[in-house]
Amino acid sequence: MQDQIRILKQQALNDLQQVDNTESLPGWFRDYLGKKGAVTALLKQLGTVAAEERPQVGKAINDLKTELQDSFDSLQERLRQQKMEKEIASDSIDVTLPGRPFPTGHLHLTTQTLRKIYQIFAEMGFQVYEAPDVETDAYNFQALNIPEYHPARDMWDTFWVNKEVVLRTHTSPGQIRAMKEFGPEPIRVILPGKCYRYEQITPRSEHQFYQVEGLVLGHKIRMTDLIGVMNEFARKMYGSERKTRIRGSYFPFTEPSIEIDMDCILCAGEGCRVCKYTSWLEVAGAGMVHPVVLKNGGYDPDVWSGFAFGMGVERPAMLKHGIRDIRYFYGNNLQFLQQF
Ligand code: DAH
């Protein structure tokens, strides 16, 4: 029996030496250490060995088993290592391949439009002044020369928080806040921000939207200054060839009040669907600040004069990009947002 063990050992180790790849390992294992392998077969014969020799023979078989297992393990480890090294060596990495793009966000179209507007007015010396979205009736209406029960209130369908508090219907109340903060000194500010109106939501009107208000106060500020500023704005925003025109209008907080139009950015005056065949697009409501408003802001109307304007933000962006539905601005639809 001892001879048999010695021969088997020799044979097993010889065979193992021939194994030179990981694929051949299981075959060797099955032949020697597997359930039906030669070592297992030896163990099964142990019963036939004389009782006094049995412990020694048993130990010898177990030793053989351990030794073969150890040899097998270390060969397996070595072959795996070799295989990996070979793979690494043959696997070339193309370092010039572009990386996977990381999905980053970008500014919302409204924010992009707002920043363009800030930039243009900054070049004309305007600073940005922010006023609250939640306003009082006093600021949103009364200080702007719109008394309680005045029919002009019908121009602004209002979300009332309570009898005194509203969601601002326009950015104009910021005029009063800016005047109180900076006055009575010359002022040149734009007041951007969200406005709210209790309106039916349709492709053309949302109950929330942005406006940019402008306010310039000083000595001997005239309507022509207003027209010059709006001209400059239209040309910087929509192209140097833009023309503007003014029409008479009405706002309680300006006197006189005007509406500023520019020639259509799409058809340049030929007439198209965007300008509804009028050749003109509205840019802003504007006018000379009403004496009552000046007084309410702490400015003496006999000493100070100025102009104000208010313009939408989404509507011009819609015209420019051919967006047919204002609700897209608030829909959080990435397919829409990623286009801009
Ligand atoms: N606040 C007005 C609106 O929302 C727009 C406006 C018109 C603002 C004339 C002005 C202005 O500052 O002078 O309808």
Boltz pocket constraint, residues with backbone or C-beta under 6 A from the ligand:
constraints:
  - pocket:
      binder: B
      contacts: [[A, 169], [A, 170], [A, 171], [A, 172], [A, 213], [A, 214], [A, 251], [A, 253], [A, 254], [A, 258], [A, 284], [A, 285], [A, 286], [A, 287], [A, 307], [A, 308], [A, 309], [A, 310], [A, 311]]
      max_distance: 6.0
